[in-house]
Amino acid sequence: MSFFKMKRDSLNITRKLYLTQKFFFHGVYLRTNHTVKIMKREDFLINPVRHIKLKPSMTVNELIKEYSKSGSFGAGRLATACDIYERMLREDCTIFLGLSGAVVPAGLRTVIADLIRKRMVDVIVSTGANIIHDLIEAIGGHHYKGHWLVDDFLLYKYHIYRIYDIFVPEEAFTKLDFKLVEIFNEIGREFKGQSLATHEFAWELGKRVEDSNSILRAAYEMKLPIFMPAVRDCEFSLVYYYHDKLVGANEKLKIDSFKEVPVFISLFERAEKNGMIIIGGGVPRNTIQHAAVSSKRSIDYAVVITMDRQETGGLSGSTLEETVSWGKVKSKAKKVMVTGEAVMIFPIMVASVMERLGENFIREHKLF
C-alpha cells in the first residue's frame, strides 16, 4: 500500500469519525438540518477575490462596496457589518447599542446623539463613564488632543488626566462634580425617596441639560432609554458621596438598577426582531445578551466591534459563535465581529449605511 493511499484512508476514517460523533469539523462538511454534505474541492473555490479599485471623490459607501468585493480580512468584515446594520434599520427590528470604552471622549459623542435623533438606534446600554464625559462637554468642558508618549508624572503635577492620547483637565471634573451635586439634590427633593431606574435617571439628567449635541439631551427629547447597569462605577459615585452628606434621608437620590430589569427584558419580548451593535463589550454587552436569554428571544442581528481576544475567556472578546451556545444569539443570526478600534470603525459603518438609506429615509420605531 502506497503512502498516499494510506494517508487518504486515514483521512476518510477521520472524516467518518467526525460524522459519527456529529462534530462540526470546519471545512470538511456542511450540515443543514439533517443533511450532511461532504465538501468537494471545487466548493472551496467559488468566489474569487475581486481587487479593490479606488478613484478620486469616492464616497464612503463606494469604498465599502469595494471592501465587499474583496471580502477579505477586516475590510470584508466591515462591509458585512454595514450590510447587517442596514438590514436592522430596514426591518422591524429593535436595535440595542452597547457603549463601553472611552468612545465619547475620543470623539463619538455627536455621532451617537445624531443616531438617537435619526432613530437609528432604539436602546442604549452604556458605562457610566461615557455618560460622565458627555456631561463634561454639555456644561462647557472639553477633551483635548494629547499623546500617549508623555511624562505622566508631569501631567499629574499639572492636574491633567490622560486617556491614552486624550487629555482632560481636572477642573472639568471638578466643575461637573459641583453641578451634579446640585442636580442630585434637586432630583432627590423632587422624588422624595422614590427609586429611579437608571434609564429614568438618565432622562432626569437629560431634562436638565441644554446642549443639543448631548447624548443625554437627545435621549430625553426622543424618549430613548439609556440604561447604565454599572452606574456607580464612575464619577457618579463621588458625586453621590457628596450628595449623601448634604441632604436628609427623605431627599436622597435613590437609584435602583434592579428596577429596570423587567423593563429591559420586556423590550426584547415586545420586539419583532432584536439586533445589537456592541462597541467594546463588558457590562453593556453582557446586559444586552443576558436579556436575550432571559426573554428567550435570542438576537437576530449582531455586530461587535472590539480589539479584545477570546483566549482569556472574557466576555468582550468572546466570539459570536460562542454566544450561540448560551442562546444569546440565534445560530442562523446575521452576525459579524469586526476586530478594530471603534472610533475608527464605527463612524465608517454609520456613514456607509446613512448613504445607502438616503436623506429622505424615515424610521418610525418608538418604544415609549
MODA-V180081 format. One record per residue. N is the residue number from 1. RES is the residue in three letters. OMEGA is omega in whole degrees, 0 to 359 (999 if undefined). NEAR is the number of other ideal C-beta (glycine too) atoms within 12 Angstrom. Layout:
BEGIN
n=<N/N>
res=<RES/RES>
omega=<OMEGA/OMEGA>
near=<NEAR/NEAR>
END
This chain:
BEGIN
n=<1/2/3/4/5/6/7/8/9/10/11/12/13/14/15/16/17/18/19/20/21/22/23/24/25/26/27/28/29/30/31/32/33/34/35/36/37/38/39/40/41/42/43/44/45/46/47/48/49/50/51/52/53/54/55/56/57/58/59/60/61/62/63/64/65/66/67/68/69/70/71/72/73/74/75/76/77/78/79/80/81/82/83/84/85/86/87/88/89/90/91/92/93/94/95/96/97/98/99/100/101/102/103/104/105/106/107/108/109/110/111/112/113/114/115/116/117/118/119/120/121/122/123/124/125/126/127/128/129/130/131/132/133/134/135/136/137/138/139/140/141/142/143/144/145/146/147/148/149/150/151/152/153/154/155/156/157/158/159/160/161/162/163/164/165/166/167/168/169/170/171/172/173/174/175/176/177/178/179/180/181/182/183/184/185/186/187/188/189/190/191/192/193/194/195/196/197/198/199/200/201/202/203/204/205/206/207/208/209/210/211/212/213/214/215/216/217/218/219/220/221/222/223/224/225/226/227/228/229/230/231/232/233/234/235/236/237/238/239/240/241/242/243/244/245/246/247/248/249/250/251/252/253/254/255/256/257/258/259/260/261/262/263/264/265/266/267/268/269/270/271/272/273/274/275/276/277/278/279/280/281/282/283/284/285/286/287/288/289/290/291/292/293/294/295/296/297/298/299/300/301/302/303/304/305/306/307/308/309/310/311/312/313/314/315/316/317/318/319/320/321/322/323/324/325/326/327/328/329/330/331/332/333/334/335/336/337/338/339/340/341/342/343/344/345/346/347/348/349/350/351/352/353/354/355/356/357/358/359/360/361/362/363/364/365/366/367/368>
res=<MET/SER/PHE/PHE/LYS/MET/LYS/ARG/ASP/SER/LEU/ASN/ILE/THR/ARG/LYS/LEU/TYR/LEU/THR/GLN/LYS/PHE/PHE/PHE/HIS/GLY/VAL/TYR/LEU/ARG/THR/ASN/HIS/THR/VAL/LYS/ILE/MET/LYS/ARG/GLU/ASP/PHE/LEU/ILE/ASN/PRO/VAL/ARG/HIS/ILE/LYS/LEU/LYS/PRO/SER/MET/THR/VAL/ASN/GLU/LEU/ILE/LYS/GLU/TYR/SER/LYS/SER/GLY/SER/PHE/GLY/ALA/GLY/ARG/LEU/ALA/THR/ALA/CYS/ASP/ILE/TYR/GLU/ARG/MET/LEU/ARG/GLU/ASP/CYS/THR/ILE/PHE/LEU/GLY/LEU/SER/GLY/ALA/VAL/VAL/PRO/ALA/GLY/LEU/ARG/THR/VAL/ILE/ALA/ASP/LEU/ILE/ARG/LYS/ARG/MET/VAL/ASP/VAL/ILE/VAL/SER/THR/GLY/ALA/ASN/ILE/ILE/HIS/ASP/LEU/ILE/GLU/ALA/ILE/GLY/GLY/HIS/HIS/TYR/LYS/GLY/HIS/TRP/LEU/VAL/ASP/ASP/PHE/LEU/LEU/TYR/LYS/TYR/HIS/ILE/TYR/ARG/ILE/TYR/ASP/ILE/PHE/VAL/PRO/GLU/GLU/ALA/PHE/THR/LYS/LEU/ASP/PHE/LYS/LEU/VAL/GLU/ILE/PHE/ASN/GLU/ILE/GLY/ARG/GLU/PHE/LYS/GLY/GLN/SER/LEU/ALA/THR/HIS/GLU/PHE/ALA/TRP/GLU/LEU/GLY/LYS/ARG/VAL/GLU/ASP/SER/ASN/SER/ILE/LEU/ARG/ALA/ALA/TYR/GLU/MET/LYS/LEU/PRO/ILE/PHE/MET/PRO/ALA/VAL/ARG/ASP/CYS/GLU/PHE/SER/LEU/VAL/TYR/TYR/TYR/HIS/ASP/LYS/LEU/VAL/GLY/ALA/ASN/GLU/LYS/LEU/LYS/ILE/ASP/SER/PHE/LYS/GLU/VAL/PRO/VAL/PHE/ILE/SER/LEU/PHE/GLU/ARG/ALA/GLU/LYS/ASN/GLY/MET/ILE/ILE/ILE/GLY/GLY/GLY/VAL/PRO/ARG/ASN/THR/ILE/GLN/HIS/ALA/ALA/VAL/SER/SER/LYS/ARG/SER/ILE/ASP/TYR/ALA/VAL/VAL/ILE/THR/MET/ASP/ARG/GLN/GLU/THR/GLY/GLY/LEU/SER/GLY/SER/THR/LEU/GLU/GLU/THR/VAL/SER/TRP/GLY/LYS/VAL/LYS/SER/LYS/ALA/LYS/LYS/VAL/MET/VAL/THR/GLY/GLU/ALA/VAL/MET/ILE/PHE/PRO/ILE/MET/VAL/ALA/SER/VAL/MET/GLU/ARG/LEU/GLY/GLU/ASN/PHE/ILE/ARG/GLU/HIS/LYS/LEU/PHE>
omega=<182/178/183/178/177/181/180/179/178/178/179/178/179/180/180/178/179/180/181/182/178/172/174/182/190/177/181/178/175/178/176/186/180/182/177/181/175/179/175/183/183/179/180/189/185/187/178/174/175/192/185/179/179/178/178/175/175/172/180/183/175/176/179/177/176/174/181/178/175/177/190/173/182/180/179/179/178/178/178/178/178/179/181/180/178/180/177/185/183/181/179/188/174/188/178/178/178/183/171/186/187/185/179/177/182/174/184/185/183/177/182/178/179/177/178/184/179/182/178/166/183/182/175/170/189/165/175/184/179/178/176/181/173/181/178/180/182/180/172/178/181/167/188/174/181/179/180/181/186/177/184/177/175/176/178/180/179/180/176/178/181/171/188/180/176/177/176/179/182/183/176/177/181/178/180/179/180/180/182/175/177/181/178/179/181/179/179/178/182/186/170/176/178/182/175/167/186/178/175/175/180/178/178/176/180/177/186/179/182/184/182/178/182/174/181/180/179/180/178/183/182/182/174/182/171/179/178/186/177/190/183/183/181/182/177/180/179/179/179/178/177/180/183/182/188/188/177/186/183/181/180/175/180/178/181/182/175/181/185/185/177/179/184/180/180/177/176/184/182/189/173/174/180/177/177/171/185/170/182/181/175/183/180/179/182/180/180/183/180/177/177/179/183/181/185/178/182/187/183/182/182/172/177/176/185/172/179/183/184/191/180/183/179/185/186/181/182/184/177/174/178/181/178/182/179/186/181/180/180/180/180/180/170/189/177/173/180/179/183/182/193/181/176/188/189/179/178/179/181/181/179/182/176/180/179/184/180/184/187/180/178/180/177/180/186/180/183/999>
near=<9/8/9/10/11/12/13/14/15/15/17/16/14/18/21/19/15/21/21/12/11/13/16/17/21/12/14/23/22/18/19/10/9/7/10/20/14/19/18/13/9/8/14/13/10/11/14/11/17/17/13/22/14/13/11/7/8/17/17/23/26/23/26/35/27/26/35/26/20/25/25/20/16/24/28/26/31/42/37/32/44/41/29/37/42/34/27/41/36/23/21/20/35/39/44/45/47/46/51/40/34/31/41/43/36/33/25/39/38/25/33/41/34/23/37/38/24/28/28/37/45/41/46/48/46/51/39/39/35/46/47/42/39/46/39/40/33/35/30/17/30/21/31/23/17/25/16/14/10/21/14/18/10/13/23/13/10/18/16/25/30/28/31/22/20/29/27/35/22/21/19/31/29/22/24/35/29/21/28/39/27/23/31/38/26/22/34/32/21/20/23/18/18/21/20/30/28/42/38/33/42/44/30/30/42/35/21/26/32/17/25/21/23/37/44/46/34/34/42/32/21/31/23/39/35/47/43/42/37/27/40/24/23/31/35/36/21/23/37/29/18/25/30/20/14/20/23/14/11/14/21/26/40/29/35/23/29/18/21/31/22/17/26/38/25/20/38/36/18/23/31/19/30/39/45/54/49/50/48/41/37/32/34/44/44/29/42/49/41/30/38/37/24/23/26/15/32/33/44/31/39/46/46/51/45/37/23/28/16/21/10/11/12/19/31/31/25/30/27/38/21/24/33/23/17/22/21/39/36/27/23/14/31/28/36/35/36/36/25/27/26/40/30/21/38/39/29/33/45/37/26/33/36/28/22/26/24/15/9/8/17/13/28/11/29/15/25/18>
END
